[in-house]
Amino acid sequence: QAQLVESGGGLVQAGGSLRLSCAASGSIFSINDMGWYRQAPGKQRELVAGITVGGSTNYAGSVKGRFTISRDNAKNTMYLQMNSLKPEDTAVYYCNKRVRQMYWGRGTQVTVSS
């Protein structure tokens, strides 16, 4: 079965940067629209960035201009470059398909201090 594993989270000061990685067990990024999601304590999971099979990207208004989603199909890896981080970005970040989602993984914790 296909799996997605997130990594790269950590503790960073406001204004800092972090790059998250999403590794797939198979070549799925070339045939599936993908997204990065996050869930903060007490809040629902939300889509923060998406990338289509064709390479089009979209971002939540709260992260637009600060985050960049990308993928490397040959490496079966997707990335989320996060710059100018804010405390409001603190959450567990997950990757998944946009449609017919796989089981949610453990995610990776991102904590931005003031």
C-alpha positions as CSV (number, residue, x, y, z in Angstrom):
1,Q,0.0,0.0,0.0
2,A,1.1,3.5,-0.7
3,Q,2.2,5.7,2.2
4,L,3.2,9.3,2.8
5,V,5.6,10.4,5.5
6,E,6.1,14.0,6.5
7,S,9.3,15.4,8.0
8,G,11.2,18.6,8.5
9,G,9.2,20.2,11.3
10,G,10.7,21.8,14.3
11,L,10.9,24.8,16.5
12,V,11.7,28.1,14.9
13,Q,11.5,31.8,15.9
14,A,9.1,34.2,14.2
15,G,10.5,35.3,10.9
16,G,12.5,32.2,10.4
17,S,12.2,29.5,7.7
18,L,11.6,25.8,7.5
19,R,11.3,23.3,4.7
20,L,9.0,20.3,5.1
21,S,9.2,17.1,3.1
22,C,6.7,14.6,2.1
23,A,8.1,11.2,0.9
24,A,5.9,8.8,-1.0
25,S,6.4,5.0,-1.1
26,G,5.4,5.1,-4.8
27,S,5.3,7.4,-7.7
28,I,2.0,9.1,-7.0
29,F,2.8,12.8,-7.4
30,S,2.7,12.7,-11.2
31,I,-0.9,11.3,-11.3
32,N,-2.5,13.0,-8.3
33,D,-3.3,16.5,-7.2
34,M,-1.5,17.0,-3.9
35,G,-1.7,19.3,-0.9
36,W,-0.2,20.3,2.3
37,Y,-2.6,20.6,5.2
38,R,-2.2,21.8,8.8
39,Q,-4.2,21.4,12.0
40,A,-3.6,23.7,15.0
41,P,-4.9,22.8,18.5
42,G,-8.7,23.4,18.7
43,K,-9.0,24.0,15.0
44,Q,-10.0,22.0,12.0
45,R,-7.6,20.7,9.4
46,E,-7.1,23.2,6.6
47,L,-5.5,23.2,3.2
48,V,-2.6,25.6,3.1
49,A,-1.1,24.8,-0.3
50,G,-2.0,22.6,-3.3
51,I,-0.3,21.5,-6.5
52,T,-2.0,19.9,-9.4
53,V,-0.8,17.1,-11.7
54,G,-0.1,19.9,-14.3
55,G,1.9,21.9,-11.8
56,S,-0.5,24.7,-11.0
57,T,-0.3,25.8,-7.4
58,N,-2.7,27.5,-5.0
59,Y,-2.3,28.8,-1.4
60,A,-4.5,29.8,1.5
61,G,-4.6,33.6,1.9
62,S,-2.9,33.4,5.2
63,V,0.3,31.9,3.7
64,K,0.3,33.3,0.2
65,G,3.6,35.0,-0.5
66,R,5.4,33.2,2.3
67,F,5.0,29.5,1.5
68,T,6.0,27.6,-1.7
69,I,4.8,24.1,-2.6
70,S,6.8,22.0,-5.0
71,R,7.5,18.4,-5.9
72,D,10.2,16.2,-7.4
73,N,8.4,13.3,-9.1
74,A,11.7,11.5,-9.8
75,K,12.4,11.5,-6.0
76,N,8.8,10.8,-5.0
77,T,9.0,13.8,-2.7
78,M,7.0,16.9,-2.2
79,Y,8.1,20.0,-0.3
80,L,6.7,23.0,1.5
81,Q,9.2,25.9,1.8
82,M,8.0,28.1,4.6
83,N,9.5,31.6,5.0
84,S,8.7,34.5,7.3
85,L,7.0,32.2,9.8
86,K,4.5,33.5,12.2
87,P,3.3,32.1,15.6
88,E,-0.1,31.6,13.8
89,D,1.6,29.0,11.6
90,T,2.1,26.7,14.6
91,A,0.4,23.4,13.8
92,V,0.9,19.8,12.7
93,Y,1.5,19.7,9.0
94,Y,0.3,16.8,6.8
95,C,0.5,15.9,3.1
96,N,-2.1,14.1,1.2
97,K,-4.0,13.7,-2.1
98,R,-6.6,16.4,-2.8
99,V,-9.1,13.8,-3.9
100,R,-9.7,10.3,-2.6
101,Q,-7.3,10.9,0.3
102,M,-5.1,8.2,1.8
103,Y,-5.0,7.5,5.5
104,W,-3.6,10.6,7.4
105,G,-0.1,10.0,8.7
106,R,1.5,11.3,11.8
107,G,2.4,14.7,10.3
108,T,5.2,16.9,11.4
109,Q,5.0,19.5,14.1
110,V,5.9,23.1,13.3
111,T,6.2,25.4,16.3
112,V,6.9,29.1,15.8
113,S,7.9,31.1,18.9
114,S,7.3,34.8,19.5
